[in-house]
Amino acid sequence: MTGAGVVSRRYAGYAVVLLALINVLNYLDRSIIFVLFEPIKRELHLSDAQLGWLGSAYVMVYALAAVPFGILSDLKSRRTVIAVGVTLWSSFTALGGLSRTFGQLFFCRSMVGVGEASYTPAAQSLIADYFPGRGRALALGIFWGGLALGGVLGIWVGGELEGLYGWRAAFLAVGIPGFILAMVAGQLRDPARVRTHFPILEQLHRLELGAWRVVKALWVVWVFTLLGALGAYVANRVEGSADLDVAVFSGFAGLGVAVQLALAAPRALRYRHERRAHHPRVVELQRAASLVLRTPTLAWLFAGGALITFSMNGLVAWSPSYLQRELGLTPAVVGRTIGLWGLLAGVLGTVFGGRLGDALAERWASGRVIAGSAGFLLGAPLALWLLQIENLDLFIPVFFSTLFFFTWYHGPMTAAIFDVVPPQVGASVIGTYVFFTHIAGDAIAYPLVGTLSDRFGLRTAMLVLPAAAFLGGGIVLFAIRTVATDHARAQQAAVPASPAS
């Protein structure tokens, strides 16, 4: 066993590249479904609202699971959480290609959300420890480059694979690389915690994830899921609406997860407190959590982030269908168009935004907040213009510019969150941020745009997206008044990291 310690700058760079690569796969697997909406709709005979629910199936579960995985990453091995999660989401991405009904595909996409929820909080917490000061926003910006890169690659690769082999083969193909990356991630050095070997059965035991124990522990989820299935059956018999029965089932399932978390969190903390008496790690977490609840900067970043997520992910989700319906393009052409220009714009935007955030932070305490907000205030009018265009030659440069501005925020806003919270609860706060912004953001955007599209047409429905982007960017600006005070208070509360058990 090798003790925890400071890693070299070179190794930290390697780790960021690896975690960014996994994040590319993360967003590739989650975004590939959007370019496949039209062939899936034709084969499974779905409405636009149902397509929206397929997007939300993933998002709701992902958001709900991000909170416990964030806490787990603070208490347990972050390498283990990452490796197990990557394996899980890759498996269900591939299984999505075998789905024969809407319900089967809905379940597979939900389980993809469980796996991917484990990754984001743990990976960002590791990066924050690799870069405790200078360069943190840039490193997180590179990590979040995976969102833009993976998002557009999912559409690009999905469009090409669908054109050659069909939408089922596309799901199967993109699930395979995750198994290799999971094994590599399991060997990462943790700069703040004790390193152990990574036999998978031992790590599952350390995470207390025995199969029967999981089944018993999640009894609340099973009860609510059964109630949701019963409610969905009744809704379908009474109303005859597939949209309504999915909504009922999703609502009950989500409520079950929320209740399960509410019951499990205090019980878990009591168990650890009794088991380790007055272990310093528990005391640290309790004190840090108390501080977080009194941090106004987080309120502005959470509220603005939800609207930003609503607009950004809603635009990515429905743009392929928009191009196919309004401009008459095939999935393969859509994939190439969005893939090539979206890839370039997204990579440039995330790196530029990260550098801008670090540069402004050297001048003003609120520099990262300003950088995160500015991209959406500049990009929202372009997004509005984008939805009026019917010429592909004009669509491409406006799309490029919109995505360039929209991807500024990833590094600066994430770095701003880490700046105002104690490091010992960083993963937990990021997990909570992911939960809130997705539940209040794209989980609503996907089915809302789909439902509006069924009634008014897709072009009209998508107009809500640039409006949300502008409002979200404006709300984030309110954090300018509070970020300096909250940053100073977080620094005072920071304590040296202790080894994980």
MOLIN-V804387 format. One record per backbone hydrogen bond with DSSP energy under -1.0 kcal/mol. CO is the residue of the C=O (numbers start at 1). NH is the residue of the N-H. Records with the same first field share a line. If there is no record, write none. Layout:
CO = NH ; NH
This chain:
2 = 195
8 = 12
9 = 13
10 = 14
11 = 15
12 = 16
13 = 17
14 = 18
15 = 19
16 = 20
17 = 21
18 = 22
19 = 23
20 = 24
21 = 25
22 = 26
23 = 27
24 = 28
25 = 29
26 = 30
27 = 31
28 = 32
31 = 34
36 = 40
37 = 41
38 = 42
39 = 43
40 = 44
41 = 46
47 = 51
48 = 52
49 = 53
50 = 54
51 = 55
52 = 56
53 = 57
55 = 59
56 = 60
57 = 61
58 = 62
59 = 63
60 = 64
61 = 65
62 = 66
65 = 69
66 = 70
67 = 71
68 = 72
69 = 73
70 = 74
71 = 75
72 = 76
77 = 81
78 = 82
79 = 83
80 = 84
81 = 85
82 = 86
83 = 87
84 = 88
85 = 89
86 = 90
87 = 91
88 = 92
89 = 93
90 = 94
91 = 95
92 = 96
94 = 97
95 = 98
96 = 99
101 = 105
102 = 106
103 = 107
104 = 108
105 = 109
106 = 110
107 = 111
108 = 112
109 = 113
110 = 114
111 = 115
112 = 116
113 = 117
116 = 119 ; 120
119 = 123
120 = 124
121 = 125
122 = 126
123 = 127
124 = 128
125 = 129
126 = 130
127 = 131
133 = 136
135 = 139
136 = 140
137 = 141
138 = 142
139 = 143
140 = 144
143 = 146
144 = 147
145 = 149
146 = 150
147 = 151
148 = 152
149 = 153
150 = 154
151 = 155
152 = 156
153 = 157
154 = 158
155 = 159
156 = 160
157 = 161
158 = 162
159 = 163
160 = 164
161 = 165 ; 166
166 = 170
167 = 171
168 = 172
169 = 173
170 = 174
176 = 179
177 = 181
178 = 182
179 = 183
180 = 184
181 = 185
182 = 186
184 = 187
185 = 188
199 = 203
200 = 204
201 = 205
202 = 206
203 = 207
204 = 209
205 = 208
210 = 214
211 = 215
212 = 216
213 = 217
214 = 218
216 = 219
218 = 222
219 = 223
220 = 224
221 = 225
222 = 226
223 = 227
224 = 228
225 = 229
226 = 230
227 = 231
228 = 232
229 = 233
230 = 234
231 = 235
232 = 236
233 = 237
234 = 238
235 = 239
241 = 245
242 = 246
243 = 247
244 = 248
245 = 249
246 = 250
247 = 251
248 = 252
249 = 253
250 = 254
251 = 255
252 = 256
253 = 257
254 = 258
255 = 259
256 = 260
257 = 261
258 = 262
259 = 263
260 = 264
261 = 265
264 = 268
265 = 269
266 = 270
267 = 271
268 = 272
269 = 273
270 = 274
271 = 275
272 = 276
279 = 283
280 = 284
281 = 285
282 = 286
283 = 287
284 = 288
285 = 289
286 = 290
287 = 291
288 = 292
289 = 293
291 = 294
292 = 295
296 = 300
297 = 301
298 = 302
299 = 303
300 = 304
301 = 305
302 = 306
303 = 307
304 = 308
305 = 309
306 = 310
307 = 311
308 = 312
309 = 313
310 = 314
311 = 315
312 = 316
313 = 317
314 = 318
315 = 319
318 = 322
319 = 323
320 = 324
321 = 325
322 = 326
323 = 327 ; 329
330 = 334
331 = 335
332 = 336
333 = 337
334 = 338
335 = 339
336 = 340
337 = 341
338 = 342
339 = 343
340 = 344
341 = 345
342 = 346
343 = 347
344 = 348
345 = 349
346 = 350
347 = 351
348 = 352
349 = 353
350 = 354
351 = 355
352 = 356
353 = 357
354 = 358
355 = 359
356 = 360
357 = 361
358 = 362
360 = 364
364 = 367
366 = 370
367 = 371
368 = 372
369 = 373
370 = 374
371 = 375
373 = 377
374 = 378
375 = 379
376 = 380
379 = 383
380 = 384
381 = 385
382 = 386
383 = 387
385 = 388
386 = 389
391 = 395
392 = 396
394 = 398
395 = 399
396 = 400
397 = 401
398 = 402
399 = 403
400 = 404
401 = 405
402 = 406
403 = 407
405 = 408
409 = 413
410 = 414
411 = 415
412 = 416
413 = 417
414 = 418
415 = 419
416 = 420
422 = 425
423 = 426
425 = 429
426 = 430
427 = 431
428 = 432
429 = 433
430 = 434
431 = 435
432 = 436
433 = 437
434 = 438
435 = 439
436 = 440
438 = 443
441 = 444 ; 445
442 = 446
444 = 448
445 = 449
446 = 450
447 = 451
448 = 452
449 = 453
450 = 454
451 = 455
452 = 456
453 = 457
457 = 461
458 = 462
460 = 463
461 = 464
462 = 465
464 = 468
465 = 469
466 = 470
467 = 471
468 = 472
469 = 473
470 = 474
471 = 475
472 = 476
475 = 478
476 = 479
477 = 480
478 = 481
479 = 482 ; 483
482 = 486
483 = 487
484 = 488
485 = 489
486 = 490
487 = 491
488 = 492
489 = 493
